[in-house]
Amino acid sequence: MTFNYFWRYYLCKKINWYPGHMNKAKNQIEERLSLVDVVIEVLDARVPESSRNPVVAKLTENKPKVIVLNKSDLADPKLTKRWKNHYENETTVVVSLDSKHNSKLPELLKAIKQASAAKIEKLTQKGVVNPIIRAICVGIPNCGKSTILNRLVGKNVAVVGNKPGVTKNQNWLKVNQQIELLDTPGILWPKFEDPKVGMKLAAIGSIKETVFQFDDVALFLLDYLHAFYPKQLDKYLNTIEFDDNLPDLLMSMTQKFGFREDYDRYSYHFIQQVRKLKLGQFTFDFLTEVDHENDN
């Protein structure tokens, strides 16, 4: 099966969101990078590449880095493993994490120390006892940065919300005697060069719902799931036969699932069903389409 490129490009080109506070936050990150020893880049495991802000990646490219594949419990585990292997290199440590639970936080702390090992050794050789490692935490809106920081610090010091744009300021947070973290607001970039990125970010909840149409995202999801996760979609549709005319299919689903003619309300419901794993674990970025299709 192939992804319907008409829907992908027609719908995605509509979505762009870049409030003024994001540009301000980008400038603040750039100003403070000289104080930072390691960058913690939090990605959403469902969209690892699409959730990498190219502007921030460029700003931080010369810093040791820890990449966190967060919300891994929501993503396709096979692809999470592949993305982890893809990102790991000499200067980058990768950790897959479900930020709502503490099970892998020791692994994250270990990764921070591993990424800053050269700096620790240099300071130790100069006679510094218990050198402080300063890290900055960056990521797009609603990727789970603040939840991770709260888990690391052990209390709710960073504002958390299941919607984009919650964190507005930058604050230094003390993790332990050796690590301090700088929290930053989630930052998108001014324009999505690849139009499907905007739709993926809308689908997972990283873009404010006021800037896109629910039915557009629902149609995108139907198209994507039919192409790459057909078994899960067919199970959800049950007795509804898949229709290549996606608006007609969505209307049939609206009626079948008890929403009568309320097409828009059901579209929102369907998006929420996907986000809440009612259809299964999905990843919307993959290394090659062939690899992904072979898994399903």
C-alpha positions in Angstrom: 0.0 0.0 0.0 1.2 3.6 -0.6 0.6 6.8 1.2 -1.9 9.1 -0.7 0.4 12.1 -1.5 -2.6 14.3 -2.5 -3.8 14.3 1.1 -0.3 14.6 2.5 0.6 17.8 0.6 -2.7 19.4 0.3 -3.5 19.3 4.0 -0.1 19.7 5.6 0.7 23.0 3.8 -1.9 24.8 5.9 -0.2 24.3 9.3 2.4 26.7 10.6 2.6 28.1 14.1 5.4 30.4 15.3 4.3 32.8 18.1 6.6 35.6 19.2 7.6 33.9 22.4 9.2 31.0 20.4 11.6 33.4 18.7 12.4 35.0 22.0 13.1 31.5 23.5 15.4 30.6 20.6 17.4 33.8 21.2 17.6 33.0 24.9 18.9 29.5 24.2 21.6 30.9 21.9 22.6 33.4 24.5 23.0 30.8 27.2 24.7 28.0 25.2 28.2 29.2 26.4 27.1 28.3 30.0 26.0 24.8 29.0 28.1 21.6 29.0 25.6 19.2 27.5 22.3 19.5 25.5 19.3 17.2 26.3 17.2 17.1 23.2 13.8 15.6 23.9 12.1 14.1 20.9 8.7 12.5 20.7 9.3 8.8 19.9 6.3 8.7 17.6 7.9 11.4 15.4 11.6 11.4 16.1 12.8 13.2 13.0 9.7 15.4 12.7 10.0 16.6 16.3 13.7 17.6 15.8 13.7 21.4 15.5 16.3 22.1 12.8 16.9 25.6 14.1 17.8 24.4 17.6 19.7 21.4 16.2 21.9 23.8 14.3 22.4 26.0 17.3 23.5 23.1 19.5 25.4 21.0 16.9 28.8 21.6 18.6 27.7 20.6 22.0 27.7 17.0 23.5 24.2 15.8 23.4 21.7 13.4 25.0 18.7 12.5 22.8 15.7 11.4 24.7 13.1 9.4 22.7 10.3 10.3 25.0 6.8 8.8 25.1 8.2 5.6 23.8 5.3 3.8 25.3 3.1 5.4 22.6 5.4 4.5 19.7 6.1 1.4 17.6 8.8 -0.3 19.7 10.5 -1.8 16.6 11.0 1.7 15.1 12.0 3.2 18.4 14.9 0.8 18.5 15.9 1.6 15.0 15.8 5.4 15.6 17.9 4.9 18.8 20.6 3.1 16.8 20.3 5.7 14.1 21.0 8.7 16.4 23.8 7.2 18.5 27.3 8.3 17.7 30.5 9.4 19.4 29.1 12.7 20.7 25.4 11.6 21.2 23.9 9.3 23.8 20.3 8.1 23.2 17.8 7.1 25.8 14.2 5.9 25.1 11.9 7.0 27.9 8.4 7.0 29.2 8.5 10.2 31.2 5.4 9.4 33.2 7.3 6.7 35.1 10.7 6.7 36.8 12.0 3.4 35.6 14.6 4.8 33.2 15.6 8.0 35.0 18.8 6.5 36.3 19.7 5.7 32.7 19.1 9.3 31.8 21.3 10.6 34.6 24.0 8.2 33.5 23.7 9.4 29.9 24.1 13.0 31.0 27.3 12.2 32.8 28.5 10.1 29.9 27.9 12.9 27.4 29.8 15.4 29.7 32.6 13.0 30.6 35.3 15.0 28.8 34.3 18.2 30.6 34.3 16.3 34.0 37.7 14.9 33.3 39.1 18.3 32.3 37.8 20.0 35.5 39.0 17.1 37.7 42.5 17.4 36.3 42.4 21.0 37.2 41.7 20.1 40.8 37.9 20.8 40.8 36.1 18.5 43.3 32.6 17.4 42.3 32.4 19.6 39.2 28.9 21.0 38.4 27.6 19.9 35.0 25.1 22.3 33.4 22.7 21.0 30.9 20.0 22.6 28.8 16.7 20.8 27.9 15.2 21.6 24.5 12.4 20.2 22.5 9.2 21.1 20.6 5.9 21.9 22.5 4.3 19.0 24.4 7.2 16.6 23.9 7.3 16.0 27.7 10.3 18.1 28.7 8.8 19.5 31.8 7.6 16.1 33.0 11.2 14.8 32.6 12.6 17.7 34.5 10.1 17.2 37.3 11.0 13.6 37.6 14.7 14.4 37.6 14.4 17.1 40.2 11.9 15.1 42.3 9.2 17.7 42.6 6.9 19.8 40.4 9.1 22.7 39.6 8.4 22.9 35.9 4.9 23.6 34.6 3.3 20.6 33.0 0.3 20.4 30.6 -1.0 18.1 28.0 -1.0 20.8 25.4 1.6 22.9 23.6 2.9 26.2 24.8 2.8 25.7 28.6 6.4 26.5 29.5 7.0 30.2 28.8 10.2 30.9 30.8 13.7 29.5 31.2 14.8 28.4 34.7 17.8 26.6 36.2 16.8 23.6 38.2 19.0 21.6 40.5 18.9 17.8 40.0 21.6 16.8 42.5 24.9 18.0 43.7 26.5 17.6 40.3 23.8 18.4 37.7 21.9 21.6 37.0 19.3 21.8 34.2 17.9 24.8 32.3 14.3 24.3 31.3 13.2 26.1 28.1 9.8 26.6 26.4 8.9 24.2 23.6 10.0 25.8 20.3 8.7 25.1 16.8 10.4 26.6 13.7 9.0 29.3 11.4 8.1 27.1 8.4 7.8 23.4 7.9 9.9 22.7 4.7 8.4 19.2 4.4 4.6 19.8 4.5 3.8 16.4 6.1 5.7 17.4 9.3 3.0 19.9 10.3 0.3 17.3 10.0 2.3 14.7 12.1 2.9 17.3 14.8 -0.8 18.3 14.8 -1.7 14.6 15.1 0.3 14.0 18.2 -0.7 17.3 19.9 2.3 19.5 19.5 0.5 22.3 17.7 -2.4 24.3 19.1 -5.7 23.0 18.0 -6.9 26.4 17.0 -4.7 26.5 13.9 -5.8 23.4 12.1 -9.1 21.7 11.2 -9.8 18.4 13.0 -11.2 16.7 9.9 -7.9 17.5 8.0 -5.9 15.7 10.6 -8.4 12.8 10.9 -8.2 12.3 7.1 -4.4 12.4 7.3 -4.4 9.7 10.0 -6.8 7.5 8.0 -4.5 7.8 5.0 -1.4 7.1 6.9 -2.7 4.2 9.0 -4.2 2.6 5.9 -0.7 2.8 4.2 1.5 1.7 7.1 -0.7 0.1 9.8 -3.6 -1.5 7.8 -4.3 -4.3 10.2 -4.8 -2.0 13.2 -7.0 0.3 11.2 -9.1 -2.6 9.8 -9.7 -3.9 13.3 -10.9 -0.5 14.4 -13.2 0.0 11.4 -14.7 -3.5 12.1 -17.6 -3.8 9.7 -16.8 -0.6 7.8 -15.2 -1.2 4.5 -12.2 1.0 3.7 -13.1 3.6 1.1 -10.3 5.4 -0.9 -12.7 8.4 -0.8 -11.5 9.5 2.6 -14.1 12.1 3.4 -16.8 9.6 2.6 -15.1 7.1 4.8 -14.8 9.6 7.7 -18.5 10.4 7.4 -19.3 6.6 7.5 -17.3 6.4 10.7 -19.0 9.4 12.1 -22.4 7.7 11.7 -21.2 4.2 12.6 -19.7 5.4 15.9 -22.8 7.3 17.1 -21.9 10.9 16.2 -24.8 11.2 13.6 -23.9 14.0 11.3 -21.3 15.7 13.6 -18.4 15.2 11.3 -16.1 17.6 13.0 -16.8 16.3 16.5 -16.1 12.8 15.4 -12.9 13.9 13.7 -11.6 15.2 17.0 -12.7 12.0 18.7 -10.8 9.9 16.2 -7.6 11.9 16.7 -8.0 11.4 20.5 -8.5 7.6 19.9 -5.2 7.4 18.0 -3.4 9.5 20.7 -4.8 7.3 23.5 -3.6 4.0 21.8 -7.1 2.8 21.1 -5.8 1.7 17.7 -2.4 0.6 18.9 1.2 2.0 19.1 2.2 4.0 16.1 5.3 5.8 14.8 4.8 8.4 12.1 8.5 8.7 11.1 10.5 5.8 9.8 13.9 5.4 8.2 12.6 3.9 5.0 9.1 3.1 3.8 10.2 -0.3 2.7 11.4 -1.2 6.2 8.2 0.0 7.7 5.9 -1.9 5.3 7.9 -5.1 5.9 7.0 -4.8 9.6 3.3 -4.7 9.0 
